[in-house]
């Protein structure tokens, strides 16, 4: 008797799972809600503060109450108004650093990765730039920031530039590694044999296939930029007082916390922690979803 062989039918996927996958695909943008909220607060925060964030509005070290929701600090400044106004300052610095360090890192990563093995002056400069970036990354980030701010002053432009220089090597190294990988792919050789110039090859073929890692790392750059800004402010070399900034507010409230006046340090610390955690989570998952 001839054996009858029947092909196994694939098990149908549960309808609920399909519906859940489709819904997750359509609603992936909801992961960007924390980013949208912070951007909105950065735009309108200084307009909706109940008191001036830079003027004395009451007695010193008043505990949280119905009039001062987060209390006042040792200088008589309203903590809630300063935390809200500081959102704009910290977000402006963080997003500017993300843009500068990522764009600069992509450009330098392409330059070094495409020319590192070349002979002549271009190859020497590319290898020298790679070693310089390694040297910068070997020095503690806060130390570089302290030196740059000490030389050029503590204003917004200097702070953004200093932190961008510190974080640029991270993005550059990611792009350089991807460029070295992409250069060995067959389609790159095929494009070169088809008559593409090195510039066209770099822009049209290597660039689109080498930036994924750097773009997915934007969440890390944002977190590091925010933390470094707060660290410099905490050390007293950030923006000049009474500019509202989370790090300087934590430094002001640290001595008060030792005396039991916990509110002036707690609320800017919570704002810093929540913003870093929420935005890092949102950007990480949104960018991974886009690259699927």
C-alpha positions in Angstrom: 0.0 0.0 0.0 1.4 3.3 -1.1 2.0 5.7 1.8 0.1 8.9 1.5 2.2 11.9 2.4 0.3 15.1 3.2 2.0 18.5 3.7 1.5 19.9 7.1 -0.6 23.0 7.0 0.8 26.0 8.8 -1.0 26.8 12.0 -3.0 30.0 11.5 -2.0 33.0 13.6 -4.5 33.9 16.2 -6.7 36.8 15.2 -6.0 38.6 18.4 -2.3 38.5 17.8 -2.8 39.9 14.2 -5.0 42.7 15.5 -2.5 43.5 18.2 0.4 43.6 15.7 -1.5 45.8 13.3 -2.5 48.2 16.1 1.1 48.3 17.4 2.3 49.1 13.9 -0.2 51.9 13.4 0.2 53.4 16.9 4.0 53.3 17.2 4.1 57.0 17.2 2.5 57.1 20.7 5.9 56.2 22.1 6.9 59.8 21.2 4.3 61.2 23.6 6.9 62.0 26.3 9.1 63.8 23.8 6.1 65.9 22.6 5.2 66.8 26.1 8.7 68.0 27.0 8.9 70.0 23.8 5.6 71.6 24.5 6.7 72.4 28.0 9.9 73.9 26.7 8.0 76.1 24.3 5.2 77.4 26.7 6.8 76.7 30.1 8.1 80.3 30.6 4.6 81.7 29.7 2.7 79.5 32.2 4.9 79.9 35.3 2.9 81.3 38.2 5.8 83.5 39.3 9.0 84.9 37.8 11.7 82.2 37.7 14.4 84.7 38.3 12.9 87.1 40.9 12.4 86.7 44.6 8.7 86.0 45.2 8.5 85.2 48.9 10.3 84.1 52.0 13.3 81.8 51.9 12.9 78.0 52.2 9.1 77.9 52.4 7.8 74.4 52.3 5.4 73.3 49.5 1.9 74.7 50.0 -1.1 76.0 48.0 0.7 79.2 47.0 4.1 77.7 46.3 3.5 74.2 45.0 7.2 73.1 45.1 8.1 75.6 47.9 10.8 78.3 47.6 14.6 77.9 47.8 17.1 79.5 50.1 17.0 82.7 47.9 13.3 83.1 47.9 12.8 81.9 44.3 9.7 79.8 43.4 11.0 76.2 42.8 8.0 75.2 40.6 8.4 78.2 38.3 12.1 77.5 38.0 11.7 73.8 37.3 9.2 74.6 34.6 11.3 77.4 33.0 14.5 75.2 33.2 12.8 72.7 30.9 13.3 75.1 28.0 16.9 75.7 28.8 17.9 72.1 29.3 15.9 70.9 26.3 17.4 73.6 24.1 20.9 72.5 25.1 20.2 68.8 24.8 18.5 68.9 21.3 21.2 71.3 20.0 23.9 68.9 21.2 22.1 66.0 19.6 21.9 67.8 16.2 25.5 69.0 16.3 27.2 65.9 17.6 25.3 63.6 15.3 25.7 65.6 12.1 29.4 66.2 12.9 29.9 62.6 13.9 28.4 61.4 10.6 30.5 63.7 8.5 33.8 62.9 10.3 32.9 59.2 10.4 32.4 59.1 6.6 35.6 61.1 6.0 37.8 58.9 8.2 36.1 55.6 7.2 36.4 56.3 3.5 40.0 57.6 3.5 41.7 55.9 6.5 43.4 53.3 4.3 44.3 55.7 1.6 47.8 56.8 0.8 49.1 60.3 0.7 48.1 63.4 2.7 44.4 62.5 2.8 45.1 59.2 4.4 47.5 60.7 6.9 45.0 63.3 8.0 42.2 60.8 8.3 44.3 58.5 10.5 45.5 61.5 12.6 41.9 62.6 13.0 40.9 59.1 14.2 43.7 59.1 16.8 42.7 62.6 17.9 39.1 61.4 18.5 40.4 58.5 20.5 42.4 60.9 22.6 39.4 63.1 23.2 37.3 60.1 24.2 40.0 59.0 26.7 39.7 62.2 28.7 36.7 62.4 31.1 33.8 64.3 29.6 33.3 66.6 32.6 37.0 67.6 32.6 36.8 68.7 28.9 33.6 70.6 29.6 35.2 72.4 32.6 38.3 73.4 30.6 36.3 74.8 27.6 33.8 76.6 29.8 36.6 78.1 31.9 38.4 79.4 28.8 35.4 80.8 26.9 32.8 81.6 29.6 29.6 80.0 30.8 27.0 81.0 28.2 24.5 79.0 26.2 26.6 78.8 23.0 29.8 77.8 24.7 27.9 75.1 26.8 26.3 73.6 23.6 29.7 73.7 21.8 31.6 72.1 24.7 29.2 69.3 25.2 28.9 68.7 21.4 32.7 68.3 21.2 32.6 65.8 24.1 29.9 63.6 22.6 30.8 63.9 18.9 33.4 61.1 19.1 30.8 58.6 20.2 28.8 59.1 17.0 31.8 59.3 14.8 33.1 55.9 16.0 29.8 54.3 15.3 29.6 55.7 11.8 33.3 54.9 11.0 32.7 51.2 12.0 29.7 51.0 9.7 31.5 52.7 6.8 34.3 50.2 7.1 31.7 47.4 6.9 29.8 48.9 4.0 32.9 49.5 2.0 33.4 45.8 1.7 30.0 45.0 0.4 29.6 43.8 -3.2 27.1 46.5 -4.2 29.6 49.2 -3.4 32.1 47.6 -5.7 29.4 47.3 -8.4 28.6 51.0 -8.0 32.3 51.9 -8.4 32.6 49.7 -11.5 29.5 51.4 -12.9 31.4 54.7 -13.0 30.4 56.4 -9.8 32.8 58.9 -8.5 34.0 58.5 -4.9 31.9 61.5 -3.8 28.7 60.1 -5.4 29.5 56.7 -4.0 29.9 58.1 -0.5 26.7 60.2 -0.6 24.4 57.9 -2.5 25.6 54.5 -1.4 27.7 54.5 1.8 26.0 57.3 3.7 22.4 55.8 3.7 23.8 52.4 4.8 26.1 53.7 7.5 24.0 56.0 9.7 21.6 53.6 11.3 23.7 53.0 14.4 24.3 56.7 15.0 20.6 57.5 14.6 19.6 54.8 17.0 22.1 56.2 19.5 20.4 59.6 19.5 18.6 58.6 22.7 22.0 58.0 24.5 23.4 61.3 23.2 20.3 63.1 24.5 20.7 61.5 27.9 24.4 62.3 28.1 23.9 65.9 27.0 21.2 66.5 29.7 23.3 64.9 32.4 26.5 66.7 31.4 24.6 70.0 31.4 23.4 69.3 34.9 26.8 68.2 36.1 28.4 71.4 34.9 25.7 73.5 36.5 26.1 71.5 39.7 29.8 72.3 39.7 29.0 76.0 39.2 30.5 76.4 35.7 27.3 76.2 33.7 24.9 79.1 32.9 25.3 82.2 35.2 22.7 82.6 38.0 19.8 83.2 38.3 19.3 81.4 35.0 16.9 78.4 35.8 18.8 75.2 35.1 18.2 71.8 36.8 21.9 71.2 37.7 22.4 74.6 39.4 19.1 74.2 41.2 20.2 70.8 42.6 23.4 72.4 43.7 21.6 75.2 45.5 19.2 72.8 47.1 21.8 70.3 48.2 22.9 72.3 51.2 19.3 72.9 52.1 18.5 69.2 52.0 21.1 68.5 54.7 19.0 70.8 56.9 15.7 69.0 56.1 14.6 71.4 53.4 14.4 68.7 50.8 12.0 70.3 48.3 14.4 72.7 46.5 16.7 69.8 45.5 14.1 67.0 45.1 11.9 68.5 42.4 14.7 69.5 39.9 16.2 66.1 40.4 12.9 64.4 39.6 12.5 66.6 36.5 16.0 65.7 35.3 15.5 62.0 36.0 12.0 61.8 34.4 13.0 63.7 31.3 16.1 61.6 30.6 14.3 58.3 31.2 11.2 59.2 29.3 12.9 60.7 26.2 15.6 58.0 26.0 12.9 55.3 26.2 10.7 57.0 23.6 13.5 57.8 21.1 15.0 54.3 21.4 11.8 52.5 20.6 10.6 54.9 18.0 13.9 54.8 16.0 14.1 51.0 16.3 10.5 50.8 14.9 11.3 53.1 12.0 14.3 51.0 11.0 12.4 47.7 11.0 
